[in-house]
Amino acid sequence: MGFFSRLFQPRADGLQAPSDWTRLPDTDASELVLFDDEANRLMAQFDIDAAIATHERWLPWLATVLQGARDERLRPEVVADDTCSELGQWLHGSGRIALGHFPAFDMLLRRHRYFHEQAAALITHAEAGESVAAERAHKACQHASRQVVLLLRELQRGLQHTRRRVAAR
């Protein structure tokens, strides 16, 4: 049973996932399970590959900040808001409606929020000339970004599996 496949199972009691995202739910589930109509609707409204590509553009953009570049669009107070990105808007909107009942959804939401918090910290430290702190925030951004992408890929894999299962019927 895969690590992420256990995370994407809804809780049997229907409650939200615990805030401690480091614990795995107790389940014997082996894959992401969405109702067929739900999976089809989600795949139609959200292009996960495009979301990943858009999210991955942040890291090179933030790396330019470490090199001393200034971009008026990269203001810490804006970047800290995880709804400033397309992925964040989806996570707080239709993504939450479609997937909010899965324990891993909250982990994805928190990792995405953490990414934006660290990106804002990077910009703040870089603008203050605090290169060591800025570099540390950049490494945290890289790590959080990899986690976000992994969670999105696992979501995509589960949705594609659901679609294949429906097509085979």
N, C-alpha and C positions, 0 to 999 in steps of 0.2 A: 504494500500500500504506500503510495507516494506521500511525501510531506505536504505538498500543497493540496493534493486531492482530499486530504482529511480536513483541510481548513475550509473548503467551500461547501460544507454541508450545513443546511439550516439546523438550528437547535431544535430538538424534539419538543421542548416546552414552548417554542415560539418567541422566547425572550431575546433581547439584544445580546450580543457577545460581550463577555467581560472586558473591562478596560485594559486588563493586562494582556496585551497582544502577544506576549511571549509564550503563553500556554496554548497547547493544542486542545481542541474539544475532544471529549471522550466519545469516540464513534468508531464503528467498523466500516464506515462508508469508504468506497474506493474511488469515487470520481465526483466531479461537479454534477449535480443533478438539478436541472431546471425542467419545468413543464415544457412540453414541446412548443406550444404557442408562445410561451414566455421567451424561450431561447430564440425562436424565429423573429419575434418582435425586437428583441435586444440587438441581434445581429443586423437587422435592417436599420435601426436608428443610430448605431454607434460603430464606427470603423476603428477597431482596436489597433490595427497596423498604423493607421494615420495618427491615432492618439499617441502611440509609442514613438513614432517618428517626430511628432511635434514636441513631446516631452524630452526626447534625447537632444533636441536642438539647444536646450537650456545650458547643458554643460560647456560646450565650446563658447557660448555667449558669456557665461560666467567666468570662464578661463581668461577672457580678454580683460575682465575687470582686474584679475590678479596681475596682469601685465601693465596695468596703469591706464587702460582705456576707460573713458567715461561715456556713458550712454544715458541720456535724459530719461529714456524709457525704463531704465533699471534703477528706480528709486526704491530704497528699502521698505518704505511704508506701503508701496504698491506690491512689490514682490512678496512680502510677508503674507499677503492675502492669498490663500491657496485657491480662491475662486478667480484669480486674475488670468488663469490659463484655461484653455478649452477643456482639458481633462478635469480640472477642478470644478468647472461649471457643470460638467456632466456628472461627476461624482456627487455633487451636492443637489443635483436635480433628478433627471430621469434615471441615472444610474442608481441612486439611493432607492428610488421607487421600485426598480426592477430587481435589485440585488441586495438591498439593505438588510434583508433577513438572513443573509449568509454571514457566518462569523468572520470570514476572511475579508468581507467588504470593509468592515471597520478598520481592519489592519491596513488595507490598501489606502483608505481615507487618511489614517494617521500617518502612514509613511509619506504620502503625498504632502500632507500638511507640514511634516517635519522637513521635507526637502525644501519647501518654500521658506520656512523659518530659517534654515541654515543658509539659503541663498541670500536672504535679507541680511543675515549676520555677516556673510562674506563681503557684501557690498559696503556695509557699515564699517567693518574693520579695514577694508582696502582704502576707503575714502579717508579714514583716520590715520593711514600710514602704518597700521598694525599688521605687517605682512605675515607674521607667524600665526596670529589668530585668524587671519583671512585664509591662509593655506589650510588650517585645521578645519575651518567651515567648508572649504571647497572639498576636502576629502569626505566630510560628512555628507555633502550634497551628492558626491559620486556614489557613495554607499547607499544612500536612500534612493537615489535614482535607479540603481540596479535592482533594488528590492521592488520598487514600483513596477518596473518593466517585467520582472519575474512574475509578480502577481497578475499583471495584465495578460501575460503569455499563458499562464495557467487558466485564467478565465477564458481566454480565447480557445484554448485546447478543449476545455470542457464544453463550451458552446458548440464547437465544431463536432465534437463527439455526439452531442445531442442531436445535431442536424443529420449526421450520418445514420444514427439509429432510426430517426424518423423516416429517412429516405429508404432505408432497407425494409421497412414494413410493407 
